[in-house]
Amino acid sequence: MAPSFVGVGVGPGDPELLTLRAASVLRGADRVFGPTMALDAVGRAESIVRQAVPDVAVERLVFAIVEDDDARRAAHEVAAERVIACLGAGERVAFVTLGDPNVYSTFHHLAALVVARRPATVVETVPGIMAFQDLAARSRTVLVDGNERLHLVSAASGLDALEVPLADPDAAIVVYKGGRHLPAIAARLAAAGRLDGAVCGELLGLPGQRVAAVEELAGGRAAYLASVVVPPRRAGTRAGPG
Ligand SMILES: C[S@@+](CC[C@H](N)C(=O)[O-])C[C@H]1O[C@@H](n2cnc3c(N)ncnc32)[C@H](O)[C@@H]1O
């Protein structure tokens, strides 16, 4: 591993889904950082590393989820300074992230801050298996075939994100960050005739995992770590009113 700042995807939860390359890069790093909500709390990514590569120690960087933009920026700045100090000391530095580091990850925000202050920094990433891939496998869902399309959307700001993909019946839809909107997502899919085959995976590979039809789980909110997969409307699947 060259002296660079590397974002390493560790998969969604199951330690067996951390790749051989991720394990080798983590073992070759002088310093491995992991995000956490508090210094005395083991982050999800750190917990996966502990199980998959127990010989690797993870140093925590606090990224509290706060509404206040200034407070969040301040936490990121503190984390960036710590990374820069290690890079300045000639260390090979890795940062672990759930799933893939190039998909809805804190890594690139942190890397941008580091590069802004230390432009010579080489940034690299090691791909990781994503939650929706794990969910497709566990639920035996063929995501896309032939000319079908795939939309990956975030429902963090609500259901508007579903409008464009739902207009395309030949597209599979993956919904991230929609756990707290699960009942509304289920209602929207039902209205569009897309509930058939739609599955939700909560805490995949982690304690408390649930994998079930969206229809079954629609009675309540799911956790933040929940993903929904909606297959394209294929011949033979139920047509809805939408
Ligand atoms: C900040 S994004 C991280 C995405 C991650 N980088 C990836 O490649 O899958 C967080 C969202 O990813 C999904 N997610 C990540 N890990 C998950 C898991 N173990 N089970 C279910 N969903 C998960 C959820 O939709 C969650 O709201």
The ligand as an SDF file (V2000), in Angstrom:
LIG
                    3D

 27 29  0  0  0  0  0  0  0  0999 V2000
  -24.9050    6.4890    4.3420 C   0  0  0  0  0  0  0  0  0  0  0  0
  -25.6170    5.2340    3.3200 S   0  0  0  0  0  0  0  0  0  0  0  0
  -24.2410    4.1190    3.1660 C   0  0  0  0  0  0  0  0  0  0  0  0
  -24.2950    3.3030    1.8990 C   0  0  0  0  0  0  0  0  0  0  0  0
  -23.1000    2.3840    1.7390 C   0  0  0  0  0  0  0  0  0  0  0  0
  -21.9040    3.1780    1.4560 N   0  0  0  0  0  0  0  0  0  0  0  0
  -23.2990    1.3580    0.6260 C   0  0  0  0  0  0  0  0  0  0  0  0
  -22.4930    1.3310   -0.3060 O   0  0  0  0  0  0  0  0  0  0  0  0
  -24.2170    0.5160    0.7120 O   0  0  0  0  0  0  0  0  0  0  0  0
  -26.6260    4.4380    4.5110 C   0  0  0  0  0  0  0  0  0  0  0  0
  -27.7370    3.6500    3.8510 C   0  0  0  0  0  0  0  0  0  0  0  0
  -27.1950    2.4600    3.2910 O   0  0  0  0  0  0  0  0  0  0  0  0
  -28.0900    1.3700    3.4600 C   0  0  0  0  0  0  0  0  0  0  0  0
  -27.4320    0.3470    4.2890 N   0  0  0  0  0  0  0  0  0  0  0  0
  -26.1210    0.3390    4.6350 C   0  0  0  0  0  0  0  0  0  0  0  0
  -25.8410   -0.7520    5.3840 N   0  0  0  0  0  0  0  0  0  0  0  0
  -27.0030   -1.4380    5.5100 C   0  0  0  0  0  0  0  0  0  0  0  0
  -27.3580   -2.6540    6.1690 C   0  0  0  0  0  0  0  0  0  0  0  0
  -26.4670   -3.3700    6.8620 N   0  0  0  0  0  0  0  0  0  0  0  0
  -28.6480   -3.0790    6.0800 N   0  0  0  0  0  0  0  0  0  0  0  0
  -29.5490   -2.3810    5.3680 C   0  0  0  0  0  0  0  0  0  0  0  0
  -29.2760   -1.2310    4.7380 N   0  0  0  0  0  0  0  0  0  0  0  0
  -28.0130   -0.7500    4.8020 C   0  0  0  0  0  0  0  0  0  0  0  0
  -29.3250    1.9450    4.1590 C   0  0  0  0  0  0  0  0  0  0  0  0
  -30.2820    2.3000    3.1740 O   0  0  0  0  0  0  0  0  0  0  0  0
  -28.7790    3.1720    4.8530 C   0  0  0  0  0  0  0  0  0  0  0  0
  -29.7900    4.1390    5.0840 O   0  0  0  0  0  0  0  0  0  0  0  0
  1  2  1  0
  2  3  1  0
  2 10  1  0
  3  4  1  0
  4  5  1  0
  5  6  1  0
  5  7  1  0
  7  8  2  0
  7  9  1  0
 10 11  1  0
 11 12  1  0
 11 26  1  0
 12 13  1  0
 13 14  1  0
 13 24  1  0
 14 15  1  0
 14 23  1  0
 15 16  2  0
 16 17  1  0
 17 18  1  0
 17 23  2  0
 18 19  1  0
 18 20  2  0
 20 21  1  0
 21 22  2  0
 22 23  1  0
 24 25  1  0
 24 26  1  0
 26 27  1  0
M  CHG  2   2   1   9  -1
M  END
$$$$
